[in-house]
Amino acid sequence: MYLIAFPLLLVPFVLYNMVAFLLNLPFGTVLFGLSLPSGESLAVNIGDLLVIIGVLLLYLEILKAARFAAKAVMDHLLAVMLFAAMVIEFVTVHQAATSAFLVLLVLSFVDVISGLSLAIPDAKRNIALETPDQMSAAG
């Protein structure tokens, strides 16, 4: 798998910035509608679609963090850098002050915290403690 050390949540972040800065579209723009069996119609807008993509990619990020321990440090470092960039953009850029971006920011935070939560027990398993007998034999 080639996307091991690639933060997948970068995809909705980049898509958000493309919509906000290149296309200059409001995030309330309806993309499509769904007819529900109850007779109601559900309108899905750009912000909703980005959040759905983000949630699905977060699931893959958590699976990736749980399975590939060899690249976990680089992957986690990139996830922290992405989260920091998103926080900076959220507090400084006018176009990022939307609820869709806030949800993407929370998803990135969950990615960072879940990466830490999965890495700590693995790191504890890798610690080898010496007994006093082993210490006296070595020294």
JOURLIN-V654018 format. One record per residue. N is the residue number from 1. RES is the residue in three letters. OMEGA is omega as a letter, one per 40 degrees, with the letter a starting at -180 (none if undefined). NEAR is the number of other C-alpha atoms within 8 Angstrom. Layout:
{{N | RES | OMEGA | NEAR} {N | RES | OMEGA | NEAR}}
This chain:
{{1 | MET | a | 3} {2 | TYR | a | 4} {3 | LEU | a | 7} {4 | ILE | a | 9} {5 | ALA | i | 10} {6 | PHE | i | 7} {7 | PRO | a | 11} {8 | LEU | i | 10} {9 | LEU | i | 11} {10 | LEU | a | 8} {11 | VAL | i | 8} {12 | PRO | i | 12} {13 | PHE | i | 10} {14 | VAL | i | 8} {15 | LEU | i | 9} {16 | TYR | a | 10} {17 | ASN | i | 9} {18 | MET | i | 9} {19 | VAL | a | 11} {20 | ALA | a | 12} {21 | PHE | a | 8} {22 | LEU | a | 7} {23 | LEU | i | 7} {24 | ASN | i | 7} {25 | LEU | i | 7} {26 | PRO | a | 6} {27 | PHE | i | 9} {28 | GLY | i | 7} {29 | THR | a | 8} {30 | VAL | i | 9} {31 | LEU | i | 8} {32 | PHE | i | 7} {33 | GLY | i | 9} {34 | LEU | i | 8} {35 | SER | a | 8} {36 | LEU | i | 8} {37 | PRO | i | 5} {38 | SER | a | 4} {39 | GLY | i | 6} {40 | GLU | i | 7} {41 | SER | a | 8} {42 | LEU | i | 8} {43 | ALA | i | 9} {44 | VAL | a | 11} {45 | ASN | a | 12} {46 | ILE | a | 11} {47 | GLY | i | 9} {48 | ASP | a | 9} {49 | LEU | i | 9} {50 | LEU | i | 12} {51 | VAL | i | 12} {52 | ILE | i | 8} {53 | ILE | i | 9} {54 | GLY | i | 13} {55 | VAL | i | 9} {56 | LEU | i | 8} {57 | LEU | i | 10} {58 | LEU | i | 13} {59 | TYR | i | 8} {60 | LEU | i | 9} {61 | GLU | a | 12} {62 | ILE | i | 11} {63 | LEU | a | 8} {64 | LYS | i | 9} {65 | ALA | a | 12} {66 | ALA | a | 8} {67 | ARG | a | 6} {68 | PHE | a | 9} {69 | ALA | a | 8} {70 | ALA | a | 5} {71 | LYS | a | 9} {72 | ALA | a | 11} {73 | VAL | i | 7} {74 | MET | i | 8} {75 | ASP | a | 12} {76 | HIS | i | 11} {77 | LEU | i | 8} {78 | LEU | i | 11} {79 | ALA | i | 12} {80 | VAL | i | 9} {81 | MET | i | 8} {82 | LEU | i | 11} {83 | PHE | i | 12} {84 | ALA | i | 8} {85 | ALA | i | 8} {86 | MET | i | 10} {87 | VAL | i | 9} {88 | ILE | i | 8} {89 | GLU | a | 9} {90 | PHE | a | 12} {91 | VAL | a | 8} {92 | THR | a | 6} {93 | VAL | a | 8} {94 | HIS | a | 6} {95 | GLN | a | 7} {96 | ALA | a | 10} {97 | ALA | i | 10} {98 | THR | i | 7} {99 | SER | i | 6} {100 | ALA | i | 11} {101 | PHE | i | 11} {102 | LEU | i | 10} {103 | VAL | i | 9} {104 | LEU | i | 12} {105 | LEU | i | 11} {106 | VAL | i | 8} {107 | LEU | i | 11} {108 | SER | i | 13} {109 | PHE | i | 9} {110 | VAL | i | 8} {111 | ASP | a | 12} {112 | VAL | a | 12} {113 | ILE | i | 8} {114 | SER | i | 9} {115 | GLY | i | 11} {116 | LEU | a | 9} {117 | SER | i | 8} {118 | LEU | a | 10} {119 | ALA | a | 11} {120 | ILE | i | 8} {121 | PRO | i | 8} {122 | ASP | i | 8} {123 | ALA | i | 8} {124 | LYS | i | 7} {125 | ARG | a | 7} {126 | ASN | i | 6} {127 | ILE | i | 6} {128 | ALA | i | 5} {129 | LEU | i | 4} {130 | GLU | i | 7} {131 | THR | i | 6} {132 | PRO | i | 6} {133 | ASP | i | 7} {134 | GLN | i | 8} {135 | MET | a | 9} {136 | SER | i | 7} {137 | ALA | a | 6} {138 | ALA | a | 5} {139 | GLY | none | 4}}
